[in-house]
Amino acid sequence: RMHTVHQSRHALATLDDAGIGSLQLTEAGALNIIGSAAIGELRQALAALSALPPLRVLVLRGSGERAFIGGADIGEMVGLTPASAEAFITRLAGLCDAVAQMPVPVIARIPGWCLGGGLEVALACDLRLCDDSAMFGMPEVKVGIPSVIHAALLPRLLGQARADWLLLCCENIDAARAEAWGLVHERCAAGGLDELVERRAMALAALPPQALRQQKRLLRHWQTVPLAQAVRDSIGEFALAYATGEPQALMGEFMARKAAKRAG
């Protein structure tokens, strides 16, 4: 069964009985373009989803198969001043942060165009899955602005040389190159994306939920601190796992299976 968690003009959030959440951008045009209204509603939906203990994984998607998110709304950006530009990009950064800080893994379901602000949202997700129709790019410089906020993830994700090429040349890359560069984790033939996303979401939802939330939290924390601190800070998380009861139960089952096999 599917339960509606949030519904507004630009955002539809649902949760099913397996703990798989879905957040869909709606009524944002054929290419799923995001402006301030959509950004605000997506953030409200993310806040509602993040508060749900049964949530195990979240799939983030656009409407239709022509785009994941085709970019930020140029119709809105053309009229910005320095002050309103700062407010606009701060809102978009807040959306990306809200995605990155979701307590469970977030899968970006990417068909078609994934450009500019849309790619920044995808970069904030934990896993990016696409089909062969996907095209990725950062065209901001072409329209007179730099790529900013979560584009800053690209050098550490792809390496400096590839990030330089994407951000300076403003040329798009296709799904095959995006996979080869490590920008997407899995890809499939056009038409197979729903099956691929469902398979990955079900696999994640089947993992021990507290340990999975801990691992997500650690991965995000490790991005923000020096390596030695990342190592130190993870010691407490290991100890904390034993307060949930998951290791005792799951390791106990493992040992019981091993003993049964030996006895058999």
Contacts in CASP RR format, 6 or more apart in sequence:
PFRMAT RR
TARGET T0000
AUTHOR 0000-0000-0000
METHOD contacts of the structure
MODEL  1
RMHTVHQSRHALATLDDAGIGSLQLTEAGALNIIGSAAIGELRQALAALS
ALPPLRVLVLRGSGERAFIGGADIGEMVGLTPASAEAFITRLAGLCDAVA
QMPVPVIARIPGWCLGGGLEVALACDLRLCDDSAMFGMPEVKVGIPSVIH
AALLPRLLGQARADWLLLCCENIDAARAEAWGLVHERCAAGGLDELVERR
AMALAALPPQALRQQKRLLRHWQTVPLAQAVRDSIGEFALAYATGEPQAL
MGEFMARKAAKRAG
1 16 0 8 1.000
1 17 0 8 1.000
2 14 0 8 1.000
2 15 0 8 1.000
2 16 0 8 1.000
3 14 0 8 1.000
3 15 0 8 1.000
3 16 0 8 1.000
4 12 0 8 1.000
4 13 0 8 1.000
4 14 0 8 1.000
5 13 0 8 1.000
5 14 0 8 1.000
5 15 0 8 1.000
5 21 0 8 1.000
5 45 0 8 1.000
5 48 0 8 1.000
5 49 0 8 1.000
5 52 0 8 1.000
6 12 0 8 1.000
6 13 0 8 1.000
6 44 0 8 1.000
6 45 0 8 1.000
6 48 0 8 1.000
6 49 0 8 1.000
7 13 0 8 1.000
8 41 0 8 1.000
8 44 0 8 1.000
8 45 0 8 1.000
9 26 0 8 1.000
9 27 0 8 1.000
9 37 0 8 1.000
9 41 0 8 1.000
10 25 0 8 1.000
10 26 0 8 1.000
10 27 0 8 1.000
10 28 0 8 1.000
10 34 0 8 1.000
10 37 0 8 1.000
10 38 0 8 1.000
10 40 0 8 1.000
10 41 0 8 1.000
10 42 0 8 1.000
11 23 0 8 1.000
11 24 0 8 1.000
11 25 0 8 1.000
11 26 0 8 1.000
11 38 0 8 1.000
11 41 0 8 1.000
11 42 0 8 1.000
11 44 0 8 1.000
11 45 0 8 1.000
12 22 0 8 1.000
12 23 0 8 1.000
12 24 0 8 1.000
12 26 0 8 1.000
12 45 0 8 1.000
13 21 0 8 1.000
13 22 0 8 1.000
13 23 0 8 1.000
13 24 0 8 1.000
13 45 0 8 1.000
13 46 0 8 1.000
13 48 0 8 1.000
13 49 0 8 1.000
14 21 0 8 1.000
14 22 0 8 1.000
15 21 0 8 1.000
15 22 0 8 1.000
15 49 0 8 1.000
15 52 0 8 1.000
15 54 0 8 1.000
15 55 0 8 1.000
16 22 0 8 1.000
18 56 0 8 1.000
18 202 0 8 1.000
18 205 0 8 1.000
19 54 0 8 1.000
19 55 0 8 1.000
19 56 0 8 1.000
19 57 0 8 1.000
19 205 0 8 1.000
20 56 0 8 1.000
20 57 0 8 1.000
20 58 0 8 1.000
20 59 0 8 1.000
20 201 0 8 1.000
20 202 0 8 1.000
20 205 0 8 1.000
21 49 0 8 1.000
21 55 0 8 1.000
21 57 0 8 1.000
21 58 0 8 1.000
21 59 0 8 1.000
22 58 0 8 1.000
22 59 0 8 1.000
22 61 0 8 1.000
23 42 0 8 1.000
23 45 0 8 1.000
23 46 0 8 1.000
23 49 0 8 1.000
23 58 0 8 1.000
23 59 0 8 1.000
23 60 0 8 1.000
23 61 0 8 1.000
24 61 0 8 1.000
24 62 0 8 1.000
24 63 0 8 1.000
25 32 0 8 1.000
25 34 0 8 1.000
25 38 0 8 1.000
25 42 0 8 1.000
25 61 0 8 1.000
25 62 0 8 1.000
25 63 0 8 1.000
25 69 0 8 1.000
26 62 0 8 1.000
26 63 0 8 1.000
27 63 0 8 1.000
28 34 0 8 1.000
28 38 0 8 1.000
28 62 0 8 1.000
28 63 0 8 1.000
28 69 0 8 1.000
29 63 0 8 1.000
30 66 0 8 1.000
30 67 0 8 1.000
31 66 0 8 1.000
31 67 0 8 1.000
31 70 0 8 1.000
31 71 0 8 1.000
31 113 0 8 1.000
32 62 0 8 1.000
32 63 0 8 1.000
32 64 0 8 1.000
32 66 0 8 1.000
32 67 0 8 1.000
32 68 0 8 1.000
32 69 0 8 1.000
32 70 0 8 1.000
32 71 0 8 1.000
33 69 0 8 1.000
33 70 0 8 1.000
33 71 0 8 1.000
33 72 0 8 1.000
33 73 0 8 1.000
33 74 0 8 1.000
34 42 0 8 1.000
34 69 0 8 1.000
34 71 0 8 1.000
34 72 0 8 1.000
34 73 0 8 1.000
34 92 0 8 1.000
34 95 0 8 1.000
34 117 0 8 1.000
34 118 0 8 1.000
34 121 0 8 1.000
35 72 0 8 1.000
35 73 0 8 1.000
35 76 0 8 1.000
36 73 0 8 1.000
36 76 0 8 1.000
36 88 0 8 1.000
36 91 0 8 1.000
39 91 0 8 1.000
39 92 0 8 1.000
39 94 0 8 1.000
39 95 0 8 1.000
40 91 0 8 1.000
40 95 0 8 1.000
42 95 0 8 1.000
42 98 0 8 1.000
43 94 0 8 1.000
43 95 0 8 1.000
43 98 0 8 1.000
46 95 0 8 1.000
46 98 0 8 1.000
46 99 0 8 1.000
46 102 0 8 1.000
47 98 0 8 1.000
49 55 0 8 1.000
49 58 0 8 1.000
49 102 0 8 1.000
50 98 0 8 1.000
50 101 0 8 1.000
50 102 0 8 1.000
50 103 0 8 1.000
55 103 0 8 1.000
55 104 0 8 1.000
56 104 0 8 1.000
56 204 0 8 1.000
56 205 0 8 1.000
56 207 0 8 1.000
56 209 0 8 1.000
56 212 0 8 1.000
57 104 0 8 1.000
57 105 0 8 1.000
57 106 0 8 1.000
57 107 0 8 1.000
57 201 0 8 1.000
57 204 0 8 1.000
57 205 0 8 1.000
58 102 0 8 1.000
58 104 0 8 1.000
58 105 0 8 1.000
58 106 0 8 1.000
58 107 0 8 1.000
59 106 0 8 1.000
59 107 0 8 1.000
59 109 0 8 1.000
59 197 0 8 1.000
59 201 0 8 1.000
60 99 0 8 1.000
60 106 0 8 1.000
60 107 0 8 1.000
60 108 0 8 1.000
60 109 0 8 1.000
60 121 0 8 1.000
60 125 0 8 1.000
61 68 0 8 1.000
61 108 0 8 1.000
61 109 0 8 1.000
62 68 0 8 1.000
62 69 0 8 1.000
62 109 0 8 1.000
64 111 0 8 1.000
65 111 0 8 1.000
65 112 0 8 1.000
65 133 0 8 1.000
65 191 0 8 1.000
65 193 0 8 1.000
66 111 0 8 1.000
66 112 0 8 1.000
66 113 0 8 1.000
67 111 0 8 1.000
67 112 0 8 1.000
67 113 0 8 1.000
67 114 0 8 1.000
68 108 0 8 1.000
68 109 0 8 1.000
68 110 0 8 1.000
68 111 0 8 1.000
68 112 0 8 1.000
68 113 0 8 1.000
68 114 0 8 1.000
68 118 0 8 1.000
68 122 0 8 1.000
68 130 0 8 1.000
68 134 0 8 1.000
69 114 0 8 1.000
69 115 0 8 1.000
69 117 0 8 1.000
69 118 0 8 1.000
69 119 0 8 1.000
69 121 0 8 1.000
69 122 0 8 1.000
70 113 0 8 1.000
70 114 0 8 1.000
70 115 0 8 1.000
70 116 0 8 1.000
70 117 0 8 1.000
70 118 0 8 1.000
71 113 0 8 1.000
71 115 0 8 1.000
71 116 0 8 1.000
71 117 0 8 1.000
71 118 0 8 1.000
71 119 0 8 1.000
72 88 0 8 1.000
72 92 0 8 1.000
72 116 0 8 1.000
72 117 0 8 1.000
72 118 0 8 1.000
74 143 0 8 1.000
76 88 0 8 1.000
77 85 0 8 1.000
77 88 0 8 1.000
77 143 0 8 1.000
77 145 0 8 1.000
80 88 0 8 1.000
89 148 0 8 1.000
89 149 0 8 1.000
92 117 0 8 1.000
92 120 0 8 1.000
92 149 0 8 1.000
93 149 0 8 1.000
93 150 0 8 1.000
95 121 0 8 1.000
96 120 0 8 1.000
96 121 0 8 1.000
96 123 0 8 1.000
96 124 0 8 1.000
96 149 0 8 1.000
96 150 0 8 1.000
97 124 0 8 1.000
99 106 0 8 1.000
99 121 0 8 1.000
99 124 0 8 1.000
99 125 0 8 1.000
100 124 0 8 1.000
100 125 0 8 1.000
100 150 0 8 1.000
100 220 0 8 1.000
101 220 0 8 1.000
102 216 0 8 1.000
103 213 0 8 1.000
103 216 0 8 1.000
103 217 0 8 1.000
104 212 0 8 1.000
104 213 0 8 1.000
104 216 0 8 1.000
105 126 0 8 1.000
105 127 0 8 1.000
105 204 0 8 1.000
105 212 0 8 1.000
105 216 0 8 1.000
106 124 0 8 1.000
106 125 0 8 1.000
106 126 0 8 1.000
106 127 0 8 1.000
107 125 0 8 1.000
107 126 0 8 1.000
107 127 0 8 1.000
107 128 0 8 1.000
107 129 0 8 1.000
107 197 0 8 1.000
107 200 0 8 1.000
107 201 0 8 1.000
107 204 0 8 1.000
108 114 0 8 1.000
108 121 0 8 1.000
108 122 0 8 1.000
108 125 0 8 1.000
108 127 0 8 1.000
108 128 0 8 1.000
108 129 0 8 1.000
109 129 0 8 1.000
109 193 0 8 1.000
109 197 0 8 1.000
110 122 0 8 1.000
110 128 0 8 1.000
110 129 0 8 1.000
110 130 0 8 1.000
110 131 0 8 1.000
110 134 0 8 1.000
110 184 0 8 1.000
110 193 0 8 1.000
111 130 0 8 1.000
111 131 0 8 1.000
111 133 0 8 1.000
111 134 0 8 1.000
111 190 0 8 1.000
111 193 0 8 1.000
112 130 0 8 1.000
112 131 0 8 1.000
112 133 0 8 1.000
112 134 0 8 1.000
112 135 0 8 1.000
113 134 0 8 1.000
113 135 0 8 1.000
114 122 0 8 1.000
114 130 0 8 1.000
114 134 0 8 1.000
114 135 0 8 1.000
114 136 0 8 1.000
114 137 0 8 1.000
115 135 0 8 1.000
115 136 0 8 1.000
115 137 0 8 1.000
115 138 0 8 1.000
115 139 0 8 1.000
115 172 0 8 1.000
116 137 0 8 1.000
116 138 0 8 1.000
116 139 0 8 1.000
116 140 0 8 1.000
116 147 0 8 1.000
116 151 0 8 1.000
119 136 0 8 1.000
119 137 0 8 1.000
119 138 0 8 1.000
119 151 0 8 1.000
120 147 0 8 1.000
120 149 0 8 1.000
120 150 0 8 1.000
120 151 0 8 1.000
121 150 0 8 1.000
122 128 0 8 1.000
123 150 0 8 1.000
123 151 0 8 1.000
123 153 0 8 1.000
123 154 0 8 1.000
123 157 0 8 1.000
124 150 0 8 1.000
124 153 0 8 1.000
126 216 0 8 1.000
126 219 0 8 1.000
127 185 0 8 1.000
127 186 0 8 1.000
127 200 0 8 1.000
128 183 0 8 1.000
128 184 0 8 1.000
128 185 0 8 1.000
129 184 0 8 1.000
129 185 0 8 1.000
129 186 0 8 1.000
129 187 0 8 1.000
129 188 0 8 1.000
129 193 0 8 1.000
129 196 0 8 1.000
129 197 0 8 1.000
129 200 0 8 1.000
130 175 0 8 1.000
130 178 0 8 1.000
130 179 0 8 1.000
130 184 0 8 1.000
130 186 0 8 1.000
130 187 0 8 1.000
130 188 0 8 1.000
130 193 0 8 1.000
131 175 0 8 1.000
131 187 0 8 1.000
131 188 0 8 1.000
131 189 0 8 1.000
131 190 0 8 1.000
131 191 0 8 1.000
131 192 0 8 1.000
131 193 0 8 1.000
131 196 0 8 1.000
132 174 0 8 1.000
132 175 0 8 1.000
132 176 0 8 1.000
132 187 0 8 1.000
132 188 0 8 1.000
132 189 0 8 1.000
132 190 0 8 1.000
133 175 0 8 1.000
133 190 0 8 1.000
134 174 0 8 1.000
134 175 0 8 1.000
134 178 0 8 1.000
134 184 0 8 1.000
134 187 0 8 1.000
135 172 0 8 1.000
135 173 0 8 1.000
135 174 0 8 1.000
135 175 0 8 1.000
136 166 0 8 1.000
136 172 0 8 1.000
136 173 0 8 1.000
136 174 0 8 1.000
136 178 0 8 1.000
136 183 0 8 1.000
137 166 0 8 1.000
137 170 0 8 1.000
137 171 0 8 1.000
137 172 0 8 1.000
137 173 0 8 1.000
138 147 0 8 1.000
138 151 0 8 1.000
138 154 0 8 1.000
138 166 0 8 1.000
138 167 0 8 1.000
138 170 0 8 1.000
139 170 0 8 1.000
139 172 0 8 1.000
140 146 0 8 1.000
140 147 0 8 1.000
140 148 0 8 1.000
140 170 0 8 1.000
141 147 0 8 1.000
141 167 0 8 1.000
141 168 0 8 1.000
141 170 0 8 1.000
142 170 0 8 1.000
146 167 0 8 1.000
147 167 0 8 1.000
151 167 0 8 1.000
154 162 0 8 1.000
154 163 0 8 1.000
154 166 0 8 1.000
154 167 0 8 1.000
155 163 0 8 1.000
156 223 0 8 1.000
157 163 0 8 1.000
157 182 0 8 1.000
157 183 0 8 1.000
158 166 0 8 1.000
158 181 0 8 1.000
158 182 0 8 1.000
158 183 0 8 1.000
162 181 0 8 1.000
165 171 0 8 1.000
166 173 0 8 1.000
173 181 0 8 1.000
173 183 0 8 1.000
175 184 0 8 1.000
175 187 0 8 1.000
176 187 0 8 1.000
178 184 0 8 1.000
178 187 0 8 1.000
179 186 0 8 1.000
179 187 0 8 1.000
186 196 0 8 1.000
186 200 0 8 1.000
188 195 0 8 1.000
188 196 0 8 1.000
204 212 0 8 1.000
208 246 0 8 1.000
208 250 0 8 1.000
210 241 0 8 1.000
210 244 0 8 1.000
210 246 0 8 1.000
211 241 0 8 1.000
211 244 0 8 1.000
211 246 0 8 1.000
211 247 0 8 1.000
214 237 0 8 1.000
214 240 0 8 1.000
214 241 0 8 1.000
217 237 0 8 1.000
218 233 0 8 1.000
218 234 0 8 1.000
218 237 0 8 1.000
221 230 0 8 1.000
221 233 0 8 1.000
222 230 0 8 1.000
222 234 0 8 1.000
225 233 0 8 1.000
241 247 0 8 1.000
242 248 0 8 1.000
END
